Amino acid sequence: MAQPSLPSTPPRPAGKGTAPGPAEAAQRVIVAIPSVGRAPILRRTVAALAEQTRRPDAVWIAVPDPEDAVGLDPAACPFDLAIMQSPRGLTAQRNTMIDAAAPGDLLLMLDDDFLLAPDFLQVMENIFDARPETVMLTGHVLADGIIGPGFEHDEGREKLRSGLAAAPAGHALTAVHTGYGCNMAFRAGVALSHDIRFDEALPLYGWLEDVDFSARLAPHGEILRAEALRGVHLGTKTGRTPGVYLGYSQMVNPVYMVRKGTLRTRLAAVMMARNMASNTLRGAANRGWADYRGRLRGNLLAWADILRGRDRPDRILELKR
């Protein structure tokens, strides 16, 4: 049986860059999740949001295909759940949800494999309310499976439980240059009024898209890491970008961002050197949870293009796996 088509993105209450009217000024807390090819993981992450002490006013899911959200039932959720049709690609999917927002909204951009502490949304809203100068918040990751084979959902829940029990939440707020893309919250009104979106020239997985977006948001207020915003990133490996694509992006995306002024040259050089060294060492060890040899191949293809002056982020769409 054919899958039903997804609804198009609902119209935003106010036009881009316009001031909110009285009805639009009300603050909503919206969890916005882009996802591709990971419906079973997505379902459990959405279900876990019902455990929040301050439930979201809405949860938005941006997917390119109905099958990416199969099994999600808006009628069964204790909050408003909207599944939005979007072009494929992390940056495009995130922009679909920004374009659906109203100026008063607080948007929490969440990976589909990130588990929140039960008080995350309440604490997040409290900080934004207390600090009107803050434009973005990012949290404290108690455990991050992205640096290893990743965690199963039940394992991640246990790491979250044990991490929360180990120590009370800290209250430190630290100024940072960027939010971590797996959990970054920001004022939609700032992005809308200044026409700031995720850069869709960074396709597919959108390597460093969070750094680029944060750099363009930073002139309009402070970006903080809040120790009291806690969670666990499962780092699920299914549905991720093939190694050669990611490896190419690890070299070319920083160069692209240096040219556009959203990444400092020294930091880009450190990132590129670290990733290439890691891919070389781990590729030799043949770690099973990630395609490090493919990443190294992508690194080398990227340097060939950089040296010939034909590098651009969307070249990954032309590469063979």
FIZATOR-242111 format. One line per 3 residues: their letters; for each residue x, y, z of N, C-alpha, C. Coordinates in Angstrom, 2 decimals. Example, Ala and Ser with C-alpha at 12.3 -4.5 7.8 and 13.67 -1.06 7.14 Angstrom:
residues 2
as> 13.19 -5.69 7.80 12.30 -4.50 7.80 13.20 -3.30 7.80 ~ 12.85 -2.25 7.08 13.67 -1.06 7.14 12.90 0.03 7.87
end
This chain:
residues 321
maq> 0.85 -1.20 0.00 0.00 0.00 0.00 0.88 1.24 0.00 ~ 0.54 2.20 -0.81 1.34 3.43 -0.90 1.20 4.23 0.39 ~ 2.29 4.85 0.81 2.26 5.70 1.98 1.52 7.00 1.67
psl> 0.76 7.54 2.63 0.09 8.82 2.40 1.11 9.93 2.27 ~ 0.78 10.93 1.50 1.69 12.06 1.34 1.67 12.91 2.60 ~ 2.79 13.60 2.84 2.88 14.45 4.01 2.23 15.79 3.73
pst> 1.70 16.44 4.79 1.17 17.79 4.60 2.31 18.75 4.34 ~ 2.04 19.78 3.61 3.05 20.81 3.39 3.25 21.58 4.68 ~ 4.35 22.33 4.74 4.65 23.12 5.92 3.53 24.12 6.18
ppr> 3.00 24.18 7.43 1.95 25.14 7.72 2.46 26.56 7.60 ~ 1.61 27.50 7.20 2.06 28.89 7.06 2.47 29.47 8.40 ~ 3.52 30.27 8.40 3.95 30.96 9.60 2.97 32.08 9.92
pag> 2.63 32.28 11.21 1.65 33.30 11.55 2.03 34.70 11.12 ~ 3.32 35.02 11.08 3.73 36.35 10.64 4.70 36.20 9.49 ~ 4.67 37.15 8.56 5.58 37.08 7.44 7.02 37.27 7.87
kgt> 7.96 36.84 7.04 9.37 36.89 7.39 9.79 38.31 7.72 ~ 10.36 38.47 8.92 10.89 39.76 9.31 9.85 40.73 9.84 ~ 8.58 40.35 9.97 7.57 41.27 10.46 7.45 41.18 11.96
apg> 7.01 42.25 12.58 6.82 42.26 14.03 5.58 41.45 14.38 ~ 5.61 40.73 15.50 4.45 39.94 15.88 3.30 40.80 16.34 ~ 2.10 40.38 16.03 0.91 41.02 16.57 0.62 40.48 17.94
pae> -0.43 40.94 18.61 -0.73 40.52 19.97 -0.88 39.01 20.11 ~ -1.56 38.37 19.17 -1.78 36.94 19.28 -0.50 36.16 19.01 ~ 0.42 36.76 18.24 1.64 36.07 17.84 2.76 36.24 18.86
aaq> 2.60 37.17 19.81 3.66 37.46 20.75 3.78 36.40 21.83 ~ 2.75 35.57 22.00 2.79 34.54 23.03 3.95 33.59 22.79 ~ 4.66 33.27 23.86 5.83 32.40 23.74 5.41 30.94 23.74
rvi> 5.91 30.20 22.76 5.72 28.76 22.72 7.08 28.09 22.77 ~ 7.11 26.93 23.38 8.31 26.09 23.38 8.06 24.97 22.38 ~ 8.86 24.95 21.32 8.67 23.98 20.24 9.93 23.15 20.08
vai> 9.77 21.84 20.10 10.86 20.93 19.81 10.83 20.59 18.33 ~ 11.92 20.87 17.63 11.99 20.71 16.18 13.03 19.65 15.83 ~ 12.59 18.57 15.18 13.47 17.42 14.94 13.52 17.09 13.45
psv> 14.68 17.22 12.81 14.84 16.72 11.45 15.23 15.25 11.50 ~ 14.75 14.46 10.55 15.08 13.03 10.57 14.99 12.45 9.17 ~ 15.81 11.44 8.92 15.78 10.70 7.66 16.13 9.24 7.94
gra> 15.26 8.33 7.56 15.58 6.91 7.58 15.76 6.29 8.94 ~ 15.20 6.91 10.00 15.41 6.37 11.33 14.10 6.40 12.13 ~ 13.02 5.97 11.50 11.71 6.04 12.13 11.64 5.35 13.48
pil> 12.20 4.15 13.67 12.11 3.51 14.99 12.78 4.32 16.10 ~ 13.91 4.94 15.79 14.60 5.79 16.77 13.79 7.04 17.03 ~ 13.29 7.64 15.98 12.51 8.86 16.09 11.28 8.65 16.97
rrt> 10.59 7.53 16.78 9.37 7.27 17.57 9.67 7.25 19.06 ~ 10.76 6.62 19.45 11.09 6.53 20.88 11.53 7.88 21.44 ~ 12.24 8.66 20.64 12.65 9.99 21.09 11.44 10.89 21.29
vaa> 10.50 10.84 20.36 9.29 11.65 20.50 8.47 11.19 21.71 ~ 8.35 9.88 21.91 7.59 9.37 23.05 8.19 9.84 24.37 ~ 9.52 9.92 24.43 10.19 10.34 25.66 9.89 11.79 26.03
lae> 9.50 12.60 25.07 9.19 14.01 25.34 7.97 14.16 26.23 ~ 7.13 13.13 26.31 5.96 13.17 27.20 6.38 13.19 28.67 ~ 7.63 12.84 28.97 8.12 12.80 30.34 8.61 14.17 30.83
qtr> 8.59 15.17 29.97 9.04 16.50 30.37 8.10 17.10 31.41 ~ 8.68 17.70 32.46 7.86 18.37 33.47 7.14 19.58 32.88 ~ 7.74 20.18 31.88 7.09 21.25 31.11 7.00 20.71 29.69
rpd> 5.84 20.21 29.33 5.72 19.60 28.01 5.80 20.65 26.91 ~ 6.32 20.26 25.76 6.39 21.22 24.65 5.00 21.64 24.20 ~ 4.90 22.86 23.73 3.64 23.32 23.14 3.40 22.63 21.81
avw> 4.49 22.25 21.15 4.38 21.52 19.89 5.69 20.79 19.63 ~ 5.58 19.69 18.91 6.76 18.98 18.41 6.61 18.92 16.90 ~ 7.63 19.41 16.20 7.62 19.41 14.74 8.68 18.43 14.24
iav> 8.29 17.63 13.27 9.18 16.67 12.65 9.28 17.02 11.17 ~ 10.49 17.27 10.67 10.70 17.57 9.25 11.38 16.39 8.59 ~ 10.70 15.78 7.62 11.21 14.60 6.92 10.97 14.75 5.42
pdp> 11.83 14.15 4.59 11.62 14.23 3.14 10.62 13.21 2.61 ~ 10.32 12.17 3.39 9.46 11.09 2.90 8.57 10.60 4.02 ~ 7.32 10.23 3.74 6.43 9.74 4.79 6.99 8.57 5.57
eda> 7.76 7.70 4.90 8.29 6.53 5.59 9.28 6.91 6.69 ~ 9.85 8.11 6.61 10.80 8.55 7.64 10.12 8.81 8.98 ~ 8.80 8.97 8.97 8.06 9.22 10.20 6.98 8.17 10.44
vgl> 7.11 7.02 9.82 6.08 6.00 9.94 5.95 5.57 11.40 ~ 4.70 5.38 11.82 4.43 4.96 13.19 4.18 6.08 14.15 ~ 4.46 7.32 13.77 4.14 8.46 14.64 2.66 8.78 14.51
dpa> 1.97 8.87 15.62 0.53 9.11 15.62 0.24 10.40 16.38 ~ -0.03 11.49 15.67 -0.31 12.75 16.36 -1.45 12.64 17.37 ~ -2.45 11.83 17.07 -3.60 11.71 17.97 -3.22 11.07 19.30
acp> -2.14 10.29 19.33 -1.75 9.59 20.55 -0.77 10.38 21.40 ~ -0.35 11.55 20.93 0.64 12.35 21.66 -0.03 13.32 22.63 ~ 0.56 13.55 23.78 0.00 14.51 24.75 0.40 15.95 24.45
fdl> 0.87 16.20 23.24 1.21 17.54 22.77 0.92 17.58 21.28 ~ 0.87 18.78 20.74 0.64 18.91 19.30 1.85 18.36 18.54 ~ 1.61 17.46 17.59 2.67 16.88 16.78 2.37 17.15 15.32
aim> 3.30 17.82 14.63 3.15 18.11 13.22 4.30 17.47 12.44 ~ 3.96 16.75 11.40 4.97 16.13 10.53 4.99 16.91 9.22 ~ 6.14 17.49 8.92 6.27 18.43 7.81 7.07 17.83 6.66
qsp> 6.61 18.07 5.46 7.35 17.70 4.25 8.49 18.69 4.04 ~ 9.67 18.17 3.73 10.83 19.03 3.54 11.74 18.45 2.48 ~ 12.49 19.28 1.77 13.56 18.74 0.93 14.56 17.98 1.80
rgl> 15.22 17.00 1.23 16.19 16.20 1.97 17.44 17.01 2.27 ~ 17.99 16.84 3.44 19.20 17.55 3.86 18.97 18.22 5.20 ~ 19.92 18.07 6.12 19.74 18.58 7.47 19.44 20.07 7.50
taq> 20.18 20.86 6.72 19.97 22.30 6.76 18.60 22.68 6.20 ~ 18.20 22.05 5.10 16.89 22.34 4.51 15.77 21.93 5.46 ~ 15.91 20.79 6.12 14.87 20.33 7.03 14.76 21.26 8.23
rnt> 15.88 21.73 8.74 15.83 22.67 9.84 15.20 24.00 9.40 ~ 15.51 24.45 8.21 14.93 25.69 7.72 13.42 25.58 7.52 ~ 12.94 24.41 7.12 11.51 24.20 6.99 10.81 24.52 8.30
mid> 11.41 24.12 9.40 10.78 24.35 10.70 10.95 25.80 11.18 ~ 12.07 26.42 10.87 12.21 27.85 11.19 11.14 28.65 10.45 ~ 10.92 28.33 9.18 9.95 29.07 8.38 8.52 28.86 8.86
aaa> 8.28 27.83 9.64 6.95 27.59 10.18 6.74 28.28 11.53 ~ 7.79 28.87 12.08 7.73 29.43 13.43 7.14 30.84 13.43 ~ 6.69 31.24 14.61 6.25 32.61 14.86 7.35 33.33 15.63
pgd> 7.39 34.66 15.59 8.48 35.39 16.24 8.63 35.14 17.73 ~ 7.56 34.79 18.43 7.65 34.57 19.86 8.12 33.19 20.26 ~ 8.35 32.31 19.32 8.66 30.92 19.64 10.11 30.73 20.10
lll> 10.26 29.79 21.02 11.58 29.25 21.35 11.69 27.90 20.66 ~ 12.66 27.77 19.78 12.84 26.54 19.01 14.01 25.75 19.58 ~ 13.75 24.52 19.98 14.81 23.61 20.37 15.05 22.66 19.22
mld> 16.17 22.86 18.50 16.55 21.95 17.43 17.22 20.73 18.06 ~ 16.60 19.59 17.87 17.02 18.39 18.56 17.30 17.29 17.55 ~ 18.42 16.56 17.73 18.64 15.38 16.91 17.61 14.31 17.27
ddf> 17.33 13.43 16.33 16.32 12.40 16.58 16.82 11.30 17.51 ~ 18.06 11.41 17.99 18.59 10.42 18.93 19.15 11.10 20.18 ~ 18.51 12.21 20.59 18.93 12.92 21.79 17.85 12.80 22.85
lla> 18.24 12.36 24.05 17.31 12.16 25.15 17.48 13.28 26.17 ~ 16.40 13.94 26.51 16.43 15.09 27.41 16.19 14.67 28.86 ~ 16.87 15.34 29.80 16.49 15.24 31.20 15.05 15.73 31.36
pdf> 14.30 15.19 32.30 12.87 15.56 32.42 12.61 17.04 32.61 ~ 13.56 17.79 33.18 13.33 19.21 33.42 13.95 20.10 32.35 ~ 14.42 19.52 31.25 15.17 20.28 30.25 14.36 21.46 29.72
lqv> 13.15 21.23 29.27 12.37 22.30 28.65 11.99 23.38 29.67 ~ 11.69 22.98 30.90 11.35 23.96 31.92 12.53 24.86 32.23 ~ 13.71 24.24 32.41 14.91 25.03 32.70 15.26 25.92 31.52
men> 15.15 25.39 30.32 15.45 26.17 29.12 14.57 27.41 29.05 ~ 13.28 27.24 29.25 12.37 28.38 29.19 12.69 29.39 30.29 ~ 13.01 28.90 31.49 13.33 29.79 32.60 14.56 30.66 32.28
ifd> 15.57 30.05 31.68 16.78 30.82 31.36 16.48 31.87 30.31 ~ 15.77 31.51 29.26 15.43 32.50 28.24 14.61 33.64 28.85 ~ 13.67 33.32 29.75 12.85 34.35 30.37 13.68 35.29 31.23
arp> 14.66 34.72 31.94 15.48 35.52 32.85 16.55 36.32 32.13 ~ 16.89 35.91 30.90 17.99 36.56 30.18 17.53 36.93 28.76 ~ 16.84 38.05 28.62 16.34 38.44 27.30 17.44 38.70 26.29
etv> 18.68 38.89 26.75 19.80 39.12 25.84 20.32 37.82 25.23 ~ 19.88 36.69 25.74 20.35 35.40 25.24 19.58 35.00 23.98 ~ 20.31 34.68 22.92 19.67 34.27 21.67 19.74 32.76 21.45
mlt> 20.72 32.09 22.10 20.86 30.65 21.90 21.36 30.01 23.18 ~ 20.84 28.81 23.44 21.31 27.97 24.55 21.66 26.60 24.01 ~ 22.70 26.01 24.58 23.03 24.62 24.30 23.33 23.95 25.62
ghv> 23.10 22.65 25.71 23.15 21.98 26.99 24.42 21.20 27.26 ~ 24.40 20.51 28.40 25.51 19.68 28.87 25.21 18.23 28.50 ~ 26.04 17.65 27.65 25.84 16.27 27.20 26.50 15.33 28.20
lad> 25.69 14.57 28.92 26.19 13.68 29.95 26.96 12.50 29.36 ~ 26.53 12.03 28.21 27.21 10.94 27.50 26.94 11.12 26.02 ~ 27.97 10.95 25.21 27.84 11.19 23.78 28.32 9.97 23.00
gii> 27.37 9.24 22.43 27.71 8.04 21.67 28.30 8.32 20.32 ~ 28.38 9.59 19.92 28.88 9.91 18.59 30.38 9.59 18.47 ~ 31.09 9.55 19.62 32.53 9.32 19.57 32.87 7.83 19.66
gpg> 31.88 6.97 19.68 32.10 5.53 19.70 31.04 4.84 18.88 ~ 30.71 3.60 19.22 29.73 2.86 18.43 28.30 3.33 18.63 ~ 28.08 4.22 19.60 26.73 4.70 19.86 26.05 3.85 20.92
feh> 24.91 4.37 21.42 24.15 3.69 22.45 22.80 3.26 21.90 ~ 22.34 2.10 22.33 20.96 1.73 22.10 20.07 2.62 22.98 ~ 18.78 2.70 22.62 17.90 3.62 23.33 17.84 3.30 24.82
deg> 17.67 2.04 25.18 17.58 1.68 26.59 18.88 1.97 27.33 ~ 20.01 1.75 26.66 21.30 2.07 27.26 21.43 3.57 27.48 ~ 20.96 4.35 26.51 20.99 5.80 26.65 20.12 6.28 27.80
rek> 18.95 5.68 27.97 18.07 6.05 29.08 18.74 5.75 30.43 ~ 19.44 4.63 30.49 20.13 4.30 31.74 21.28 5.27 32.01 ~ 22.01 5.66 30.96 23.08 6.64 31.14 22.51 7.99 31.58
lrs> 21.35 8.34 31.05 20.71 9.58 31.47 20.30 9.49 32.94 ~ 19.66 8.38 33.32 19.21 8.22 34.72 20.40 8.27 35.67 ~ 21.44 7.51 35.36 22.60 7.47 36.26 23.34 8.80 36.29
gla> 23.41 9.46 35.15 24.07 10.76 35.11 23.34 11.81 35.92 ~ 22.01 11.80 35.87 21.22 12.76 36.65 21.32 12.47 38.13 ~ 21.43 11.17 38.48 21.50 10.79 39.90 22.87 11.05 40.49
aap> 23.90 11.12 39.66 25.26 11.23 40.16 25.54 12.57 40.83 ~ 24.90 13.62 40.36 25.17 14.95 40.91 24.00 15.87 40.59 ~ 23.73 16.84 41.46 22.67 17.80 41.16 23.06 18.67 39.98
agh> 22.07 19.23 39.35 22.32 20.08 38.19 23.13 21.30 38.59 ~ 24.14 21.62 37.80 24.88 22.85 38.03 24.12 24.05 37.49 ~ 24.55 25.23 37.89 23.86 26.45 37.44 24.75 27.32 36.56
alt> 25.91 26.80 36.18 26.85 27.60 35.41 26.30 27.89 34.02 ~ 26.49 29.13 33.61 26.19 29.57 32.25 27.50 30.07 31.65 ~ 27.94 29.41 30.58 29.23 29.73 29.99 29.06 30.26 28.59
avh> 29.67 31.40 28.31 29.61 31.95 26.95 30.40 31.04 26.00 ~ 29.79 30.66 24.90 30.43 29.80 23.90 30.24 30.41 22.52 ~ 31.03 29.94 21.56 30.93 30.46 20.20 29.82 29.78 19.40
tgy> 29.44 28.56 19.81 28.49 27.82 19.00 27.64 26.88 19.85 ~ 26.43 26.64 19.40 25.61 25.60 19.99 25.96 24.26 19.37 ~ 25.75 23.20 20.13 25.98 21.84 19.63 24.70 21.42 18.91
gcn> 24.83 21.05 17.65 23.66 20.82 16.80 22.68 19.79 17.30 ~ 23.12 18.86 18.17 22.19 17.84 18.66 21.19 18.40 19.66 ~ 21.50 19.56 20.26 20.58 20.21 21.19 20.88 21.70 21.25
maf> 20.28 22.46 20.38 20.51 23.90 20.35 19.17 24.62 20.28 ~ 18.94 25.49 21.25 17.68 26.23 21.34 17.94 27.70 21.04 ~ 17.02 28.32 20.33 17.22 29.73 20.00 15.87 30.44 19.83
rag> 15.93 31.76 19.88 14.72 32.58 19.70 14.41 32.66 18.21 ~ 13.27 32.14 17.83 12.90 32.16 16.41 12.81 33.57 15.87 ~ 12.37 34.51 16.70 12.19 35.88 16.24 13.47 36.51 15.74
val> 14.60 36.17 16.37 15.89 36.73 15.93 16.24 36.19 14.54 ~ 16.09 34.89 14.37 16.39 34.29 13.07 15.46 34.84 11.99 ~ 14.19 35.00 12.31 13.23 35.49 11.32 13.46 36.94 10.96
shd> 13.69 37.77 11.96 13.81 39.21 11.69 15.10 39.56 10.97 ~ 16.13 38.75 11.15 17.42 39.01 10.49 17.67 38.07 9.32 ~ 16.67 37.30 8.94 16.74 36.39 7.80 17.94 35.44 7.92
irf> 18.08 34.84 9.10 19.17 33.90 9.35 18.61 32.49 9.24 ~ 19.23 31.70 8.38 18.82 30.32 8.20 20.06 29.43 8.18 ~ 19.87 28.14 8.31 20.96 27.21 8.11 21.35 27.23 6.63
dea> 22.64 27.15 6.37 23.16 27.32 5.02 22.92 26.05 4.19 ~ 22.02 26.15 3.23 21.67 24.98 2.42 22.72 24.65 1.37 ~ 23.80 25.44 1.32 24.95 25.04 0.50 25.73 23.92 1.17
lpl> 25.40 23.62 2.43 26.00 22.50 3.16 24.99 21.35 3.09 ~ 25.13 20.44 2.14 24.08 19.45 1.88 24.16 18.23 2.78 ~ 23.17 17.36 2.64 23.07 16.09 3.36 23.25 16.30 4.85
ygw> 24.29 15.73 5.46 24.48 15.81 6.90 24.81 17.23 7.37 ~ 25.25 18.10 6.46 25.47 19.50 6.80 26.61 19.72 7.79 ~ 27.74 19.07 7.60 28.85 19.15 8.54 29.18 20.59 8.92
led> 29.19 20.90 10.22 29.48 22.21 10.80 28.38 23.24 10.57 ~ 27.20 22.79 10.19 26.09 23.72 9.99 25.72 24.46 11.27 ~ 25.93 23.81 12.44 25.63 24.45 13.71 26.60 25.59 14.00
vdf> 27.87 25.39 13.63 28.88 26.44 13.81 28.55 27.65 12.94 ~ 28.21 27.39 11.69 27.90 28.46 10.75 26.66 29.25 11.20 ~ 25.62 28.54 11.59 24.38 29.20 12.03 24.63 30.02 13.30
sar> 25.37 29.46 14.25 25.66 30.17 15.49 26.44 31.45 15.22 ~ 27.40 31.38 14.30 28.23 32.56 14.01 27.38 33.71 13.47 ~ 26.34 33.39 12.71 25.50 34.45 12.15 24.46 34.94 13.15
lap> 24.15 34.11 14.15 23.22 34.52 15.21 23.93 35.34 16.29 ~ 25.23 35.09 16.49 25.98 35.67 17.60 25.96 37.20 17.67 ~ 25.99 37.93 16.54 25.98 39.39 16.66 24.70 39.95 17.30
hge> 23.68 39.14 17.44 22.38 39.62 17.92 22.09 39.25 19.37 ~ 23.08 38.68 20.07 22.89 38.34 21.47 23.88 37.28 21.91 ~ 23.75 36.84 23.17 24.73 35.91 23.71 24.33 34.46 23.45
ilr> 25.34 33.64 23.28 25.18 32.19 23.13 25.79 31.55 24.36 ~ 25.01 30.73 25.05 25.44 30.17 26.33 25.31 28.66 26.35 ~ 26.24 28.02 27.05 26.08 26.62 27.42 25.61 26.58 28.86
aea> 24.48 25.90 29.09 23.88 25.83 30.42 24.10 24.45 31.01 ~ 24.80 24.37 32.14 25.07 23.09 32.77 23.79 22.40 33.23 ~ 22.75 23.19 33.50 21.49 22.61 34.00 20.67 21.96 32.89
lrg> 21.02 22.20 31.64 20.33 21.56 30.51 21.08 20.28 30.16 ~ 20.54 19.16 30.62 21.30 17.90 30.52 20.59 16.90 29.62 ~ 21.40 16.08 28.97 20.84 15.06 28.11 21.90 14.08 27.66
vhl> 21.48 13.08 26.92 22.37 12.05 26.39 22.16 11.95 24.89 ~ 23.26 11.97 24.16 23.23 11.83 22.70 23.56 10.38 22.36 ~ 22.61 9.67 21.78 22.83 8.25 21.49 23.92 8.04 20.45
gtk> 24.06 8.98 19.52 25.08 8.83 18.48 24.80 7.64 17.57 ~ 23.52 7.42 17.28 23.11 6.28 16.46 23.76 6.35 15.09 ~ 24.29 5.23 14.62 25.04 5.23 13.37 24.18 4.95 12.14
tgr> 22.98 4.39 12.32 22.14 4.10 11.15 21.65 5.41 10.53 ~ 21.55 5.41 9.19 21.01 6.56 8.48 21.98 7.71 8.33 ~ 23.24 7.53 8.71 24.19 8.63 8.61 24.84 8.69 7.24
tpg> 25.52 9.81 6.99 26.18 10.05 5.72 27.28 9.02 5.48 ~ 27.39 8.43 4.27 28.50 7.52 3.96 29.85 8.17 4.23 ~ 30.84 7.34 4.57 32.13 7.85 5.00 32.79 8.80 4.02
vyl> 32.77 8.47 2.72 33.45 9.33 1.76 32.81 10.71 1.70 ~ 31.48 10.78 1.85 30.80 12.07 1.84 31.19 12.90 3.06 ~ 31.14 12.25 4.22 31.49 12.97 5.45 32.95 13.41 5.41
gys> 33.85 12.53 4.93 35.25 12.90 4.86 35.49 14.10 3.96 ~ 34.80 14.14 2.84 34.94 15.29 1.94 34.46 16.57 2.65 ~ 33.32 16.48 3.33 32.77 17.64 4.03 33.68 18.10 5.16
qmv> 34.39 17.17 5.82 35.28 17.54 6.91 36.39 18.47 6.47 ~ 36.77 18.43 5.20 37.81 19.31 4.68 37.22 20.54 3.98 ~ 36.24 20.31 3.13 35.74 21.38 2.27 34.83 22.36 3.02
npv> 33.99 21.86 3.92 33.08 22.77 4.62 33.81 23.81 5.46 ~ 34.88 23.45 6.22 35.61 24.49 6.94 36.23 25.54 6.02 ~ 36.77 25.10 4.88 37.35 26.05 3.93 36.26 27.01 3.42
ymv> 35.12 26.46 3.10 33.98 27.28 2.64 33.58 28.30 3.70 ~ 33.54 27.87 4.97 33.12 28.78 6.04 34.17 29.84 6.34 ~ 35.44 29.51 6.20 36.48 30.53 6.36 36.31 31.61 5.30
rkg> 36.02 31.20 4.08 35.85 32.17 3.00 34.65 33.08 3.23 ~ 33.58 32.55 3.82 32.40 33.37 4.05 32.44 34.11 5.37 ~ 33.46 33.82 6.21 33.67 34.57 7.43 32.97 34.05 8.67
tlr> 32.51 32.79 8.66 31.82 32.25 9.83 32.69 31.26 10.61 ~ 33.94 31.11 10.22 34.87 30.23 10.93 36.27 30.82 10.82 ~ 36.96 30.89 11.95 38.32 31.42 11.95 39.29 30.43 11.30
trl> 40.28 30.96 10.60 41.22 30.12 9.86 41.94 29.15 10.77 ~ 42.42 29.60 11.92 43.17 28.73 12.82 42.30 27.58 13.32 ~ 41.06 27.89 13.70 40.18 26.84 14.19 39.86 25.84 13.08
aav> 39.66 26.34 11.87 39.40 25.44 10.74 40.58 24.50 10.52 ~ 41.80 25.04 10.59 42.99 24.22 10.38 43.11 23.13 11.44 ~ 42.80 23.49 12.69 42.86 22.51 13.79 41.83 21.41 13.56
mma> 40.61 21.79 13.22 39.55 20.81 12.96 39.95 19.86 11.84 ~ 40.45 20.41 10.75 40.79 19.60 9.59 41.93 18.63 9.91 ~ 42.96 19.12 10.60 44.10 18.27 10.94 43.67 17.16 11.90
rnm> 42.84 17.50 12.88 42.39 16.50 13.86 41.57 15.41 13.18 ~ 40.65 15.82 12.30 39.81 14.82 11.64 40.61 13.92 10.71 ~ 41.55 14.50 9.98 42.34 13.68 9.05 43.23 12.70 9.82
asn> 43.79 13.14 10.95 44.61 12.25 11.76 43.76 11.13 12.35 ~ 42.58 11.48 12.83 41.70 10.46 13.42 41.28 9.43 12.38 ~ 40.94 9.90 11.19 40.51 8.97 10.14 41.66 8.05 9.72
tlr> 42.87 8.58 9.71 44.04 7.76 9.34 44.29 6.67 10.38 ~ 44.30 7.07 11.65 44.60 6.11 12.72 43.48 5.09 12.89 ~ 42.26 5.56 12.91 41.14 4.63 13.13 40.88 3.78 11.89
gaa> 41.17 4.33 10.72 41.02 3.53 9.51 41.99 2.37 9.49 ~ 43.21 2.61 10.00 44.19 1.53 10.07 43.76 0.45 11.04 ~ 43.05 0.87 12.11 42.56 -0.10 13.10 41.27 -0.77 12.65
nrg> 40.66 -0.24 11.56 39.44 -0.81 10.99 38.32 -0.90 12.02 ~ 38.04 0.23 12.70 36.94 0.27 13.66 35.63 -0.03 12.93 ~ 34.83 -0.89 13.52 33.64 -1.37 12.82 32.46 -0.44 12.83
wad> 32.40 0.50 13.78 31.20 1.31 13.92 31.14 2.51 12.99 ~ 32.20 2.81 12.28 32.19 3.94 11.36 33.14 3.64 10.20 ~ 32.86 4.23 9.05 33.65 4.00 7.85 34.81 5.01 7.81
yrg> 35.83 4.78 8.66 36.94 5.72 8.72 37.78 5.69 7.45 ~ 37.89 4.53 6.82 38.64 4.47 5.56 37.93 5.28 4.48 ~ 36.61 5.20 4.46 35.84 6.03 3.53 36.01 7.51 3.83
rlr> 36.04 7.86 5.11 36.25 9.26 5.48 37.63 9.75 5.02 ~ 38.65 8.91 5.20 39.99 9.30 4.76 40.02 9.48 3.25 ~ 39.36 8.61 2.54 39.29 8.75 1.08 38.62 10.07 0.72
gnl> 37.55 10.41 1.43 36.89 11.69 1.20 37.79 12.86 1.53 ~ 38.58 12.76 2.62 39.55 13.80 2.94 40.51 14.05 1.79 ~ 41.04 12.96 1.23 42.03 13.09 0.16 41.41 13.65 -1.12
law> 40.20 13.23 -1.44 39.50 13.80 -2.59 39.26 15.29 -2.40 ~ 38.94 15.67 -1.18 38.71 17.08 -0.88 39.98 17.90 -1.08 ~ 41.11 17.39 -0.58 42.36 18.14 -0.75 42.74 18.26 -2.22
adi> 42.45 17.23 -2.99 42.73 17.33 -4.43 41.91 18.46 -5.05 ~ 40.66 18.58 -4.63 39.81 19.65 -5.16 40.23 21.01 -4.63 ~ 40.60 21.08 -3.34 41.04 22.36 -2.76 42.27 22.87 -3.50
lrg> 43.22 22.01 -3.75 44.46 22.42 -4.41 44.24 22.84 -5.86 ~ 43.19 22.27 -6.47 42.86 22.64 -7.85 41.84 23.77 -7.93 ~ 41.39 24.26 -6.78 40.46 25.37 -6.73 39.06 25.04 -7.22
rdr> 38.65 23.78 -7.08 37.30 23.43 -7.52 36.47 22.83 -6.38 ~ 36.88 23.11 -5.16 36.16 22.60 -4.00 34.88 23.40 -3.75 ~ 33.85 22.70 -3.41 32.59 23.32 -2.96 31.83 22.25 -2.19
pdr> 31.07 22.63 -1.15 30.41 21.64 -0.31 29.50 20.68 -1.05 ~ 28.78 21.16 -2.07 27.81 20.27 -2.72 28.46 19.30 -3.71 ~ 29.80 19.31 -3.80 30.48 18.30 -4.62 30.25 16.88 -4.10
ile> 29.90 16.75 -2.81 29.66 15.40 -2.29 28.50 14.71 -3.00 ~ 27.60 15.50 -3.60 26.48 14.92 -4.32 26.93 14.27 -5.65 ~ 28.18 14.56 -6.06 28.71 14.01 -7.29 29.68 12.86 -7.05
lkr> 30.02 12.59 -5.80 31.00 11.56 -5.49 30.37 10.18 -5.48 ~ 31.17 9.20 -5.84 30.75 7.81 -5.71 31.12 7.34 -4.30 ~ 30.30 6.45 -3.75 30.56 5.96 -2.41 31.86 5.16 -2.38
end
